């Protein structure tokens, strides 16, 4: 355990999880659902960090729709550490606000930024990798990203181009970040052998991230600092609600990592730690199906993954079915996603599961708030 370093997890839990509609709703978004077990994705994220982090030093960045549910699920995390964004402004303002808040307490504290909806197997190896990264982040003005071996030309992930290992062979220098390339470029990256998927898990000291925000987001940084200064005072909600929506809507990748990598791999202080653990970004119903097939949680002999009150398949294969209160019979269908909830039914081809978010946009435009 990295006992001499003040480590503070910051978990990003503000997403709406629209691609998991109709199970995922505003007040029950993907991260608070139990998609692959009895514990929610967020609970699993917090629990896997507990061997090296205390719950009372964990921060959650979310929204007002989810805050109450998150408080119920994480009773050991102080409710004051569940920060409710008044407007979605992507990951750079969220991470920056956490950095400015924690910088006021301990500028040398190492922040670990984690998405709230990833699946990680072999948690001891995950923690071992994380401890290495914490040490690198604490050693200077360093930013560490955990990289996942690019095993296929995936167009939905960002990529990290790496250079040589550091002198101590702990991490790789980062040459460049590339966001979501097309299929041809993704194939070239995989073939090159020195590209990793950007996991969205970062490590940096509070002062390193705060200074990076000051440098690369000069208009947003003063507003975040003002909000941080108001934290813990009676004026916090008023200041937060007034200033945060004015912050730039931009990701950490675009705001900080890409411009920083332009300095050159030996000047940027950007490092990639290759993951030594199994990782899955459950981004759609199809990826959940793939994950459950790979781990053999529920796949039957025909490749159907079913969370139902019983199911029967006749010449039907490779379908994902969620219908916990109904028996489901499948006849002559393949590669479908079928999700049945109390008020909605989704039927989609697995190849189009990334498009489920379009349904939510259409429902929003139609004013169907009862289904959002």
C-alpha positions as CSV (number, residue, x, y, z in Angstrom):
1,X,0.0,0.0,0.0
2,X,1.2,3.5,-0.9
3,X,1.0,4.7,2.7
4,X,3.2,7.8,2.4
5,X,1.2,9.4,-0.4
6,X,-2.2,11.2,0.2
7,X,-4.3,9.5,-2.5
8,X,-7.8,10.9,-3.3
9,X,-10.1,9.1,-5.8
10,X,-12.3,11.3,-7.9
11,X,-15.1,9.2,-9.6
12,X,-16.9,10.7,-12.5
13,X,-20.6,9.6,-12.2
14,X,-22.5,12.3,-14.0
15,X,-23.2,10.5,-17.3
16,X,-26.8,9.7,-18.4
17,X,-26.0,6.3,-19.8
18,X,-28.4,6.8,-22.7
19,X,-27.2,3.7,-24.6
20,X,-28.5,1.5,-21.8
21,X,-32.1,2.8,-22.2
22,X,-34.7,1.8,-21.2
23,X,-33.0,0.5,-18.0
24,X,-30.9,3.6,-17.7
25,X,-32.9,6.7,-16.8
26,X,-32.1,10.2,-15.5
27,X,-32.6,9.1,-11.9
28,X,-31.3,5.5,-12.4
29,X,-28.5,5.9,-14.9
30,X,-26.1,3.2,-15.9
31,X,-23.6,3.8,-13.2
32,X,-26.1,3.1,-10.4
33,X,-27.4,-0.1,-12.0
34,X,-26.2,-3.6,-11.3
35,X,-25.4,-4.6,-14.8
36,X,-23.0,-7.5,-14.1
37,X,-23.7,-8.6,-10.5
38,X,-25.5,-7.6,-7.3
39,X,-23.5,-4.4,-6.8
40,X,-23.9,-1.3,-9.0
41,X,-21.2,-0.2,-11.3
42,X,-20.4,2.7,-9.0
43,X,-20.3,0.6,-5.9
44,X,-17.9,-1.8,-7.6
45,X,-15.7,1.2,-8.6
46,X,-15.5,2.5,-5.1
47,X,-15.0,-0.9,-3.5
48,X,-12.1,-1.9,-5.7
49,X,-10.2,1.2,-4.5
50,X,-10.8,0.7,-0.8
51,X,-7.5,-1.2,-0.1
52,X,-5.6,1.9,-0.9
53,X,-8.1,4.7,-0.4
54,X,-10.5,5.7,2.4
55,X,-14.1,6.3,1.7
56,X,-14.1,9.7,3.5
57,X,-11.4,10.9,1.1
58,X,-13.3,9.8,-2.0
59,X,-15.1,12.3,-4.2
60,X,-18.0,11.7,-6.6
61,X,-18.8,14.2,-9.4
62,X,-22.4,13.6,-10.5
63,X,-25.7,15.5,-11.0
64,X,-28.8,16.3,-9.0
65,X,-30.8,13.4,-10.6
66,X,-28.4,10.8,-9.2
67,X,-27.0,12.4,-6.0
68,X,-29.6,10.9,-3.7
69,X,-29.3,7.4,-5.1
70,X,-25.5,7.6,-4.9
71,X,-25.7,8.8,-1.3
72,X,-27.9,5.7,-0.5
73,X,-25.5,3.3,-2.3
74,X,-22.3,4.8,-0.8
75,X,-23.2,5.6,2.9
76,X,-19.5,5.7,3.9
77,X,-18.7,8.5,1.4
78,X,-19.4,11.9,3.0
79,X,-22.5,13.4,1.3
80,X,-20.6,16.7,1.1
81,X,-18.1,14.9,-1.2
82,X,-20.9,14.0,-3.7
83,X,-20.7,17.1,-5.9
84,X,-23.8,17.8,-8.0
85,X,-23.0,19.6,-11.2
86,X,-25.7,22.2,-12.1
87,X,-24.9,21.6,-15.8
88,X,-23.0,18.9,-17.7
89,X,-19.6,20.4,-18.8
90,X,-17.7,17.2,-19.7
91,X,-14.6,15.9,-17.9
92,X,-12.2,18.8,-17.9
93,X,-14.3,21.2,-15.6
94,X,-15.3,18.2,-13.4
95,X,-11.7,17.1,-12.9
96,X,-10.5,20.7,-12.6
97,X,-13.0,21.5,-9.9
98,X,-11.9,18.5,-7.9
99,X,-8.3,19.6,-8.3
100,X,-8.9,23.1,-7.1
101,X,-10.9,21.9,-4.1
102,X,-8.3,19.4,-3.0
103,X,-5.4,21.7,-3.8
104,X,-6.7,24.0,-1.1
105,X,-6.4,21.0,1.4
106,X,-3.2,19.5,0.2
107,X,-1.6,20.5,-3.2
108,X,0.6,17.4,-3.2
109,X,-2.3,14.9,-2.8
110,X,-2.5,12.6,-5.8
111,X,-5.9,12.5,-7.5
112,X,-7.0,9.4,-9.2
113,X,-9.7,10.0,-11.8
114,X,-11.9,7.0,-12.5
115,X,-15.0,6.5,-14.7
116,X,-17.8,5.0,-12.6
117,X,-18.9,2.3,-15.1
118,X,-16.0,0.1,-16.0
119,X,-15.5,-3.6,-15.3
120,X,-12.1,-4.7,-14.0
121,X,-11.1,-8.2,-13.3
122,X,-8.0,-9.3,-11.3
123,X,-8.3,-6.5,-8.8
124,X,-5.0,-7.3,-7.1
125,X,-3.2,-6.6,-10.4
126,X,-5.2,-3.5,-10.9
127,X,-4.2,-2.2,-7.5
128,X,-0.5,-3.0,-8.2
129,X,-0.6,-1.1,-11.4
130,X,-2.4,1.8,-9.7
131,X,0.2,2.0,-6.9
132,X,3.0,2.3,-9.5
133,X,1.1,5.1,-11.2
134,X,0.5,6.9,-7.9
135,X,4.2,6.9,-7.2
136,X,5.0,8.3,-10.7
137,X,2.3,11.0,-10.3
138,X,3.7,12.0,-6.8
139,X,7.3,12.2,-8.1
140,X,6.8,15.5,-10.0
141,X,4.7,17.5,-12.4
142,X,3.6,14.2,-14.0
143,X,0.3,13.0,-15.6
144,X,-0.2,9.3,-15.8
145,X,-2.9,7.5,-17.8
146,X,-3.6,3.8,-17.6
147,X,-3.5,2.3,-21.1
148,X,-5.3,-0.8,-22.3
149,X,-3.6,-2.9,-24.9
150,X,-5.3,-2.2,-28.2
151,X,-6.4,-5.7,-29.2
152,X,-8.7,-4.8,-32.1
153,X,-9.4,-1.7,-34.3
154,X,-12.0,-0.1,-32.0
155,X,-13.3,3.3,-33.2
156,X,-15.1,4.2,-30.0
157,X,-12.0,4.7,-27.9
158,X,-9.2,7.3,-27.7
159,X,-5.7,6.0,-28.5
160,X,-2.3,6.7,-26.8
161,X,0.8,6.6,-28.9
162,X,3.7,5.6,-26.7
163,X,7.4,6.0,-27.0
164,X,10.3,4.5,-24.9
165,X,10.1,3.3,-21.4
166,X,11.3,5.6,-18.6
167,X,14.7,4.9,-17.2
168,X,13.3,2.8,-14.4
169,X,11.1,0.8,-16.8
170,X,8.0,1.7,-14.9
171,X,6.0,3.7,-17.5
172,X,6.1,4.6,-21.1
173,X,6.5,8.1,-22.4
174,X,3.5,9.4,-24.3
175,X,3.9,10.8,-27.8
176,X,0.4,11.7,-28.7
177,X,-3.3,11.3,-27.9
178,X,-5.8,10.6,-30.7
179,X,-9.5,10.7,-30.1
180,X,-11.7,8.1,-31.7
181,X,-10.1,7.4,-35.1
182,X,-11.8,6.0,-38.1
183,X,-11.6,2.2,-38.8
184,X,-8.6,2.5,-41.2
185,X,-6.5,4.6,-38.7
186,X,-7.6,2.4,-35.8
187,X,-6.3,-0.7,-37.7
188,X,-3.0,1.1,-38.4
189,X,-2.7,1.9,-34.7
190,X,-3.3,-1.7,-33.7
191,X,-0.8,-3.0,-36.3
192,X,1.9,-0.5,-35.1
193,X,2.0,-2.2,-31.7
194,X,2.8,0.9,-29.6
195,X,-0.7,2.3,-29.2
196,X,-3.0,1.8,-26.2
197,X,-6.6,2.5,-25.6
198,X,-7.2,5.5,-23.3
199,X,-9.0,4.0,-20.3
200,X,-10.1,7.3,-18.9
201,X,-8.2,6.6,-15.7
202,X,-5.7,9.3,-14.8
203,X,-3.3,10.1,-11.9
204,X,-1.9,13.5,-11.1
205,X,-1.2,15.6,-8.1
206,X,-3.8,18.3,-7.3
207,X,-1.4,21.1,-8.1
208,X,-0.3,19.5,-11.4
209,X,-3.9,19.2,-12.6
210,X,-4.8,22.6,-11.2
211,X,-1.9,24.3,-13.0
212,X,-2.7,22.5,-16.2
213,X,-6.2,23.8,-16.1
214,X,-4.8,27.3,-15.4
215,X,-2.6,27.0,-18.4
216,X,-4.9,25.4,-20.9
217,X,-8.3,26.7,-19.8
218,X,-7.5,30.3,-18.7
219,X,-11.1,31.5,-18.9
220,X,-12.6,28.5,-17.0
221,X,-9.9,28.2,-14.4
222,X,-10.8,31.4,-12.4
223,X,-14.4,30.3,-12.2
224,X,-13.5,26.9,-10.9
225,X,-11.1,28.4,-8.4
226,X,-13.9,30.7,-7.2
227,X,-16.3,27.8,-6.8
228,X,-13.6,25.8,-4.9
229,X,-13.0,28.8,-2.6
230,X,-16.8,28.9,-1.8
231,X,-16.9,25.1,-1.0
232,X,-18.0,24.6,2.6
233,X,-19.6,28.1,2.9
234,X,-23.3,29.1,2.9
235,X,-22.7,30.7,-0.6
236,X,-21.4,27.5,-2.3
237,X,-24.6,26.5,-4.1
238,X,-25.2,30.0,-5.3
239,X,-21.7,30.4,-6.6
240,X,-21.6,26.9,-8.1
241,X,-24.9,27.3,-9.9
242,X,-23.9,30.7,-11.2
243,X,-20.4,30.0,-12.5
244,X,-20.2,26.3,-13.4
245,X,-22.6,26.5,-16.4
246,X,-20.3,29.2,-17.9
247,X,-17.3,26.9,-17.9
248,X,-16.0,25.5,-21.2
249,X,-17.7,22.2,-22.2
250,X,-14.7,20.1,-23.0
251,X,-13.0,16.8,-22.1
252,X,-9.7,16.4,-20.3
253,X,-8.3,14.7,-23.4
254,X,-8.9,17.7,-25.7
255,X,-8.3,20.4,-23.1
256,X,-5.1,19.2,-21.4
257,X,-3.7,15.9,-22.7
258,X,-3.5,16.7,-26.4
259,X,-2.0,20.1,-26.1
260,X,0.4,18.9,-23.4
261,X,1.6,16.0,-25.6
262,X,2.5,18.5,-28.3
263,X,5.4,19.6,-26.1
264,X,7.2,16.3,-27.0
265,X,7.4,13.0,-25.2
266,X,10.3,14.0,-22.9
267,X,9.0,17.5,-22.1
268,X,5.3,16.9,-21.5
269,X,5.6,14.7,-18.4
270,X,2.9,12.5,-19.8
271,X,3.2,8.8,-19.0
272,X,1.3,5.7,-19.9
273,X,1.1,2.7,-17.6
274,X,0.1,-0.4,-19.5
275,X,-2.7,-2.2,-17.8
276,X,-1.9,-5.6,-16.3
277,X,-5.5,-6.5,-15.7
278,X,-8.6,-7.3,-17.6
279,X,-10.7,-4.2,-18.5
280,X,-14.1,-3.7,-20.1
281,X,-15.8,-0.4,-20.9
282,X,-19.5,-1.4,-20.8
283,X,-20.6,1.2,-23.3
284,X,-23.6,-0.5,-24.9
285,X,-26.0,-3.5,-24.7
286,X,-23.8,-5.2,-27.2
287,X,-20.6,-4.8,-25.2
288,X,-22.5,-6.1,-22.1
289,X,-23.5,-9.1,-24.2
290,X,-19.9,-9.7,-25.3
291,X,-18.6,-9.3,-21.7
292,X,-21.1,-11.8,-20.3
293,X,-20.4,-14.3,-23.0
294,X,-16.6,-13.9,-22.5
295,X,-17.0,-14.5,-18.7
296,X,-19.6,-17.2,-19.3
297,X,-22.0,-15.6,-16.8
298,X,-25.2,-16.4,-18.5
299,X,-24.6,-17.6,-22.1
300,X,-26.7,-20.7,-23.1
301,X,-25.7,-23.2,-25.7
302,X,-27.1,-21.1,-28.5
303,X,-25.1,-17.9,-27.5
304,X,-28.1,-16.3,-25.9
305,X,-27.5,-14.2,-22.8
306,X,-30.7,-14.0,-20.8
307,X,-31.7,-12.2,-17.6
308,X,-35.3,-13.4,-17.5
309,X,-37.9,-15.3,-15.6
310,X,-37.0,-18.2,-17.9
311,X,-36.5,-18.3,-21.7
312,X,-36.9,-20.7,-24.6
313,X,-35.0,-20.4,-27.9
314,X,-36.1,-22.2,-31.1
315,X,-33.6,-21.6,-33.9
316,X,-32.5,-18.4,-32.2
317,X,-29.0,-17.5,-31.4
318,X,-26.7,-14.8,-30.1
319,X,-29.3,-12.6,-28.5
320,X,-29.3,-10.5,-25.3
321,X,-32.5,-10.6,-23.4
322,X,-33.4,-8.6,-20.2
323,X,-36.9,-9.3,-18.9
324,X,-36.7,-10.3,-15.2
325,X,-40.5,-10.5,-14.7
326,X,-41.5,-12.4,-17.9
327,X,-40.8,-15.6,-19.6
328,X,-39.4,-14.9,-23.1
329,X,-39.6,-17.2,-26.1
330,X,-37.3,-16.6,-29.1
331,X,-38.1,-18.1,-32.5
332,X,-35.9,-17.7,-35.6
333,X,-34.1,-14.5,-34.5
334,X,-30.4,-13.7,-34.2
335,X,-28.2,-10.9,-32.8
336,X,-31.0,-9.0,-31.1
337,X,-31.1,-6.9,-28.0
338,X,-34.4,-7.2,-26.2
339,X,-34.9,-5.2,-23.0
340,X,-38.2,-5.1,-21.2
341,X,-39.0,-2.8,-18.3
342,X,-42.2,-1.8,-16.6
343,X,-42.9,1.0,-19.1
344,X,-40.8,0.4,-22.2
345,X,-39.6,-2.3,-24.5
346,X,-36.5,-2.1,-26.6
347,X,-35.8,-4.3,-29.6
348,X,-32.6,-3.6,-31.5
349,X,-30.0,-5.3,-33.6
350,X,-26.9,-5.9,-31.6
351,X,-24.9,-4.1,-34.4
352,X,-27.0,-1.0,-33.8
353,X,-26.9,-1.0,-30.0
354,X,-24.6,2.1,-30.1
355,X,-27.6,4.0,-31.6
356,X,-29.9,3.4,-28.7
357,X,-29.0,6.9,-27.5
358,X,-30.8,8.3,-30.5
359,X,-34.0,6.9,-29.0
360,X,-33.4,9.1,-25.9
361,X,-32.8,12.1,-28.1
362,X,-36.1,11.5,-29.9
363,X,-38.0,11.1,-26.7
364,X,-36.4,14.3,-25.3
365,X,-37.5,16.2,-28.4
366,X,-41.0,14.8,-28.1
367,X,-41.3,15.8,-24.5
368,X,-41.7,12.3,-23.2
369,X,-40.1,13.0,-19.8
370,X,-42.0,10.0,-18.4
371,X,-39.6,7.8,-20.3
372,X,-36.4,9.6,-19.6
